[in-house]
Amino acid sequence: MAENPESPAARHSLSWRRSLWQAVLVVFTIEVGLVLLTLPWTPIWTNTIAVISGASSWRLVLLSSWVRGIVSGLGLLNLWAAASEITHFDR
């Protein structure tokens, strides 16, 4: 027997799933934001195979402060999106 979608139990189940999905989304967005914010300024960025063995123009692009700043800016945008999602979190 299927549960009535208008029943309180069904609404509670949907609300719980939506809240769980939002929490997972916020955690994921924060993690991605922190990685994108900090990774371009660490030795991991400069010691990757693509940078070491890549063509000289590709290496110059990846090591450029402009590219690093753009990647860090994307990290800030992710953190801002997470903060926005937290402030509009459904209860």
Backbone as CSV, one residue per row, in Angstrom:
resi,resn,N_x,N_y,N_z,CA_x,CA_y,CA_z,C_x,C_y,C_z
1,MET,0.848,-1.171,0.000,0.000,0.000,0.000,0.899,1.242,0.000
2,ALA,0.717,2.097,-0.977,1.534,3.300,-1.113,1.112,4.355,-0.098
3,GLU,2.106,5.103,0.354,1.847,6.162,1.323,1.283,7.387,0.607
4,ASN,0.282,7.990,1.208,-0.334,9.187,0.642,0.673,10.328,0.648
5,PRO,0.929,10.969,-0.532,1.927,12.042,-0.566,1.550,13.260,0.275
6,GLU,0.311,13.365,0.654,-0.148,14.489,1.473,-0.076,14.184,2.966
7,SER,0.301,12.970,3.333,0.333,12.613,4.745,1.519,13.290,5.440
8,PRO,1.396,13.517,6.737,2.496,14.148,7.483,3.792,13.330,7.428
9,ALA,3.667,12.015,7.426,4.864,11.174,7.372,5.597,11.347,6.047
10,ALA,4.844,11.451,4.960,5.463,11.633,3.646,6.128,13.007,3.555
11,ARG,5.477,14.040,4.083,6.076,15.381,4.066,7.345,15.421,4.905
12,HIS,7.318,14.749,6.052,8.488,14.702,6.922,9.640,13.983,6.217
13,SER,9.343,12.887,5.527,10.368,12.138,4.813,10.998,12.980,3.713
14,LEU,10.196,13.714,2.958,10.725,14.575,1.905,11.543,15.723,2.497
15,SER,11.080,16.269,3.608,11.806,17.356,4.263,13.162,16.873,4.776
16,TRP,13.187,15.687,5.338,14.418,15.113,5.853,15.418,14.879,4.724
17,ARG,14.939,14.322,3.608,15.813,14.075,2.460,16.346,15.374,1.879
18,ARG,15.511,16.395,1.789,15.938,17.690,1.259,16.990,18.309,2.170
19,SER,16.802,18.226,3.466,17.776,18.774,4.410,19.099,18.021,4.334
20,LEU,19.040,16.708,4.213,20.251,15.911,4.087,20.994,16.272,2.803
21,TRP,20.273,16.403,1.701,20.887,16.772,0.430,21.545,18.155,0.532
22,GLN,20.887,19.093,1.174,21.470,20.431,1.334,22.737,20.375,2.192
23,ALA,22.734,19.577,3.228,23.915,19.463,4.090,25.088,18.860,3.311
24,VAL,24.823,17.826,2.524,25.878,17.214,1.708,26.397,18.222,0.694
25,LEU,25.504,18.972,0.081,25.899,19.989,-0.896,26.780,21.061,-0.255
26,VAL,26.426,21.512,0.929,27.207,22.544,1.628,28.600,22.016,1.968
27,VAL,28.686,20.809,2.498,29.987,20.234,2.861,30.854,20.076,1.614
28,PHE,30.286,19.559,0.534,31.029,19.377,-0.713,31.507,20.719,-1.271
29,THR,30.640,21.713,-1.255,30.995,23.025,-1.786,32.101,23.670,-0.958
30,ILE,32.055,23.516,0.349,33.116,24.055,1.208,34.442,23.357,0.914
31,GLU,34.414,22.038,0.782,35.648,21.305,0.503,36.257,21.719,-0.834
32,VAL,35.436,21.790,-1.868,35.931,22.198,-3.183,36.470,23.626,-3.117
33,GLY,35.768,24.502,-2.431,36.203,25.881,-2.306,37.548,26.008,-1.613
34,LEU,37.741,25.268,-0.530,39.012,25.328,0.184,40.162,24.778,-0.654
35,VAL,39.902,23.699,-1.393,40.943,23.132,-2.254,41.310,24.114,-3.356
36,LEU,40.299,24.672,-4.028,40.573,25.608,-5.111,41.229,26.893,-4.595
37,LEU,40.903,27.287,-3.405,41.483,28.506,-2.836,42.962,28.337,-2.512
38,THR,43.340,27.187,-1.974,44.702,27.011,-1.484,45.625,26.247,-2.418
39,LEU,45.120,25.333,-3.222,45.965,24.464,-4.035,46.922,25.197,-4.975
40,PRO,46.512,26.252,-5.669,47.454,26.896,-6.588,48.683,27.493,-5.914
41,TRP,48.657,27.667,-4.628,49.778,28.310,-3.927,50.617,27.315,-3.138
42,THR,50.412,26.017,-3.384,51.169,24.982,-2.690,52.165,24.324,-3.642
43,PRO,53.136,23.599,-3.101,54.085,22.881,-3.960,53.414,21.807,-4.832
44,ILE,52.275,21.305,-4.421,51.563,20.307,-5.230,51.261,20.878,-6.610
45,TRP,50.876,22.135,-6.660,50.538,22.788,-7.930,51.761,22.878,-8.839
46,THR,52.892,23.211,-8.278,54.087,23.423,-9.099,54.819,22.126,-9.438
47,ASN,54.569,21.055,-8.697,55.288,19.796,-8.917,54.466,18.723,-9.620
48,THR,53.372,19.089,-10.233,52.561,18.097,-10.933,53.247,17.662,-12.225
49,ILE,52.866,16.531,-12.715,53.438,15.990,-13.946,53.166,16.940,-15.115
50,ALA,51.976,17.520,-15.173,51.629,18.411,-16.285,52.549,19.626,-16.314
51,VAL,52.910,20.115,-15.164,53.772,21.299,-15.102,55.222,20.914,-15.389
52,ILE,55.662,19.813,-14.839,57.067,19.420,-14.997,57.369,18.973,-16.427
53,SER,56.527,18.104,-16.984,56.838,17.532,-18.287,56.050,18.174,-19.429
54,GLY,55.223,19.137,-19.149,54.404,19.750,-20.186,55.190,20.674,-21.090
55,ALA,54.526,21.089,-22.147,55.140,22.055,-23.057,55.417,23.348,-22.298
56,SER,56.423,24.076,-22.756,56.837,25.268,-22.018,55.722,26.309,-21.924
57,SER,54.898,26.446,-22.976,53.822,27.432,-22.903,52.753,27.004,-21.893
58,TRP,52.446,25.721,-21.842,51.463,25.217,-20.871,52.000,25.408,-19.452
59,ARG,53.281,25.165,-19.273,53.909,25.347,-17.962,53.837,26.809,-17.528
60,LEU,54.113,27.709,-18.451,54.055,29.130,-18.124,52.642,29.561,-17.748
61,VAL,51.662,28.994,-18.438,50.267,29.336,-18.133,49.898,28.844,-16.733
62,LEU,50.220,27.587,-16.425,49.850,27.027,-15.120,50.578,27.703,-13.960
63,LEU,51.780,28.175,-14.208,52.539,28.820,-13.139,52.296,30.323,-13.065
64,SER,51.485,30.840,-13.974,51.182,32.267,-13.988,50.364,32.659,-12.757
65,SER,50.698,33.805,-12.210,49.932,34.309,-11.057,48.489,34.594,-11.440
66,TRP,48.253,34.951,-12.682,46.883,35.213,-13.143,46.041,33.946,-13.053
67,VAL,46.566,32.840,-13.539,45.817,31.578,-13.513,45.617,31.122,-12.078
68,ARG,46.645,31.241,-11.281,46.502,30.866,-9.872,45.439,31.725,-9.183
69,GLY,45.424,33.003,-9.486,44.415,33.898,-8.908,43.009,33.555,-9.367
70,ILE,42.873,33.190,-10.632,41.550,32.807,-11.147,41.053,31.546,-10.449
71,VAL,41.932,30.554,-10.292,41.543,29.314,-9.608,41.183,29.609,-8.153
72,SER,41.953,30.455,-7.497,41.634,30.835,-6.117,40.313,31.606,-6.054
73,GLY,40.049,32.430,-7.062,38.769,33.143,-7.126,37.594,32.188,-7.257
74,LEU,37.788,31.124,-8.022,36.731,30.109,-8.118,36.508,29.447,-6.759
75,GLY,37.581,29.275,-6.000,37.438,28.736,-4.649,36.640,29.666,-3.750
76,LEU,36.915,30.968,-3.863,36.130,31.941,-3.087,34.661,31.924,-3.487
77,LEU,34.393,31.780,-4.783,33.003,31.691,-5.236,32.313,30.461,-4.654
78,ASN,33.018,29.347,-4.576,32.445,28.147,-3.969,32.149,28.365,-2.493
79,LEU,33.057,29.015,-1.786,32.819,29.287,-0.366,31.649,30.249,-0.180
80,TRP,31.530,31.224,-1.061,30.407,32.152,-1.004,29.094,31.418,-1.271
81,ALA,29.097,30.497,-2.244,27.898,29.709,-2.534,27.515,28.838,-1.338
82,ALA,28.509,28.281,-0.659,28.225,27.473,0.528,27.632,28.332,1.638
83,ALA,28.196,29.519,1.839,27.648,30.416,2.872,26.220,30.831,2.526
84,SER,25.972,31.079,1.266,24.622,31.434,0.833,23.654,30.278,1.062
85,GLU,24.101,29.075,0.779,23.254,27.890,0.970,22.982,27.680,2.452
86,ILE,23.968,27.942,3.299,23.785,27.775,4.747,22.739,28.770,5.259
87,THR,22.796,30.014,4.784,21.859,31.013,5.272,20.435,30.754,4.797
88,HIS,20.278,29.998,3.710,18.944,29.677,3.190,18.583,28.218,3.445
89,PHE,19.213,27.633,4.450,18.987,26.230,4.757,17.551,26.005,5.202
90,ASP,16.896,25.031,4.584,15.500,24.701,4.963,15.495,23.937,6.270
91,ARG,14.533,24.270,7.087,14.401,23.571,8.367,13.160,22.744,8.382
